[in-house]
Amino acid sequence: MQDILIQIMPLMLIFLVFYFLIIRPQQNKIKEHNAMVNSVKKGDEVVTQGGLIGKISKVSEHEVTIDFGDNVSINAIKSTLASVKSK
């Protein structure tokens, strides 16, 4: 019985290290991104994952319309926003 525990212990330790160094921080990052995306509102300045910078002109449930100036507006999916700067 102790032999089995001694063999399994390194695997359990490796899993714990992966959980605290990789899995848990990634889950926190996803939660923060979802909160940021859900709080976006008209007038916020945003940066898309493609690197485009513009202002939100319309917000719907899953999409936003981003105004880039000179009558250029693009519809984008909310989850593609990289960062949001409030007014």
C-alpha positions as a Markdown table, in Angstrom:
| # | Residue | x | y | z |
|---|---|---|---|---|
| 1 | Met | 0.0 | 0.0 | 0.0 |
| 2 | Gln | 2.8 | 2.4 | 0.8 |
| 3 | Asp | 4.5 | 1.6 | -2.5 |
| 4 | Ile | 1.5 | 2.8 | -4.4 |
| 5 | Leu | 1.3 | 6.0 | -2.4 |
| 6 | Ile | 5.0 | 6.7 | -3.0 |
| 7 | Gln | 4.6 | 6.2 | -6.7 |
| 8 | Ile | 1.5 | 8.4 | -7.0 |
| 9 | Met | 2.9 | 11.2 | -4.8 |
| 10 | Pro | 5.1 | 12.7 | -7.5 |
| 11 | Leu | 2.2 | 12.8 | -10.0 |
| 12 | Met | 0.0 | 14.6 | -7.5 |
| 13 | Leu | 2.8 | 17.1 | -6.8 |
| 14 | Ile | 3.2 | 17.8 | -10.5 |
| 15 | Phe | -0.6 | 18.3 | -10.9 |
| 16 | Leu | -0.6 | 20.7 | -8.0 |
| 17 | Val | 2.2 | 22.7 | -9.5 |
| 18 | Phe | 0.5 | 22.9 | -12.9 |
| 19 | Tyr | -2.8 | 23.9 | -11.2 |
| 20 | Phe | -1.3 | 26.8 | -9.3 |
| 21 | Leu | 1.1 | 28.0 | -12.0 |
| 22 | Ile | -0.9 | 27.5 | -15.2 |
| 23 | Ile | -4.6 | 26.6 | -14.8 |
| 24 | Arg | -5.6 | 28.9 | -11.9 |
| 25 | Pro | -4.0 | 32.1 | -13.4 |
| 26 | Gln | -5.6 | 31.4 | -16.8 |
| 27 | Gln | -9.0 | 31.1 | -15.2 |
| 28 | Asn | -8.6 | 34.4 | -13.4 |
| 29 | Lys | -7.5 | 36.1 | -16.6 |
| 30 | Ile | -10.6 | 34.8 | -18.4 |
| 31 | Lys | -12.9 | 36.1 | -15.6 |
| 32 | Glu | -11.2 | 39.5 | -15.8 |
| 33 | His | -11.6 | 39.7 | -19.6 |
| 34 | Asn | -15.3 | 38.7 | -19.4 |
| 35 | Ala | -15.9 | 41.3 | -16.8 |
| 36 | Met | -14.2 | 44.0 | -18.9 |
| 37 | Val | -16.1 | 43.0 | -22.1 |
| 38 | Asn | -19.5 | 43.0 | -20.2 |
| 39 | Ser | -18.9 | 46.4 | -18.8 |
| 40 | Val | -18.1 | 48.1 | -22.1 |
| 41 | Lys | -20.4 | 51.1 | -22.9 |
| 42 | Lys | -20.9 | 53.7 | -25.6 |
| 43 | Gly | -18.1 | 56.2 | -25.7 |
| 44 | Asp | -15.4 | 53.9 | -24.3 |
| 45 | Glu | -12.1 | 53.8 | -26.2 |
| 46 | Val | -11.2 | 50.3 | -27.1 |
| 47 | Val | -8.3 | 48.4 | -28.6 |
| 48 | Thr | -9.1 | 45.2 | -30.6 |
| 49 | Gln | -7.0 | 42.1 | -30.7 |
| 50 | Gly | -6.0 | 43.2 | -34.2 |
| 51 | Gly | -4.5 | 46.4 | -32.8 |
| 52 | Leu | -7.2 | 48.8 | -34.0 |
| 53 | Ile | -8.1 | 51.7 | -31.7 |
| 54 | Gly | -11.5 | 53.3 | -31.8 |
| 55 | Lys | -14.5 | 54.5 | -29.8 |
| 56 | Ile | -17.6 | 52.5 | -29.1 |
| 57 | Ser | -20.7 | 54.0 | -30.9 |
| 58 | Lys | -23.2 | 51.1 | -30.3 |
| 59 | Val | -23.4 | 48.2 | -27.9 |
| 60 | Ser | -25.5 | 45.1 | -28.3 |
| 61 | Glu | -25.5 | 41.7 | -26.5 |
| 62 | His | -22.7 | 40.1 | -28.4 |
| 63 | Glu | -21.4 | 42.8 | -30.7 |
| 64 | Val | -20.2 | 46.4 | -30.6 |
| 65 | Thr | -19.9 | 49.0 | -33.3 |
| 66 | Ile | -16.5 | 50.8 | -33.2 |
| 67 | Asp | -16.0 | 54.2 | -34.8 |
| 68 | Phe | -12.5 | 54.8 | -36.1 |
| 69 | Gly | -13.2 | 58.3 | -37.4 |
| 70 | Asp | -13.7 | 59.7 | -40.9 |
| 71 | Asn | -17.1 | 57.8 | -41.2 |
| 72 | Val | -15.4 | 54.4 | -40.7 |
| 73 | Ser | -17.4 | 52.1 | -38.4 |
| 74 | Ile | -16.9 | 48.4 | -37.9 |
| 75 | Asn | -19.0 | 45.8 | -36.2 |
| 76 | Ala | -17.0 | 43.6 | -33.9 |
| 77 | Ile | -17.7 | 40.7 | -31.6 |
| 78 | Lys | -17.3 | 41.8 | -28.0 |
| 79 | Ser | -14.9 | 39.0 | -27.1 |
| 80 | Thr | -12.4 | 40.3 | -29.6 |
| 81 | Leu | -11.7 | 43.5 | -27.6 |
| 82 | Ala | -8.2 | 43.4 | -26.0 |
| 83 | Ser | -8.6 | 46.4 | -23.7 |
| 84 | Val | -11.1 | 49.1 | -22.8 |
| 85 | Lys | -10.3 | 52.6 | -21.6 |
| 86 | Ser | -13.4 | 54.3 | -20.0 |
| 87 | Lys | -14.2 | 58.0 | -20.7 |
